[in-house]
Amino acid sequence: MKNPILAIGLLFMVIFLFQAGEKYNWWPSRTQKLMPSSCKATQVKLDRRIPAHWKSLCEGKSFNNLAVIINYPVEKNAQKLEDLALNKLIYRELANDMILIAKNSPADNLERVDIVRIQFNHPQKQVNAITEGRFIVKLQTMTDRSLIAKHFQTTVQVQEVPASK
């Protein structure tokens, strides 16, 4: 070897890159970016149109599960709601948000998404909703409230979690 310092420098650079890649999650995130999925296509269009307090990401081994995290904005001096009023507010907002997701996502891609998970965070309660992409697509065309309510009852599974203090 003519320049041993160059070889040692390259070796150190490779070691640094692999250690930094594990620490900062460079390689798995790069793998996710390069793997084509319907969720990624849905997420790209959805991220352009969702409010700032929302976050969307693709989950699962094939990255074909869409997760949307919604942090409900509440004023600091707002009074606490009764259980019945809080449930009405949360479920109405959750239904409206699911319709917003359906209308702002490409139908052909959203239809192929396996699972759509929505986490609705309110300071008093957290609600987790799960459904399939093929059921959310149908919300794009529904306009009758009773049909929408019936659709939610049959296709959406909900779990309520009290807020941690």
Summary of the structure (lengths in Angstrom):
residues: 165
radius of gyration: 21.5
end to end distance: 63.5
largest distance: 79.8
contacts: 427
relative contact order: 0.12
helix: 53%
strand: 21%
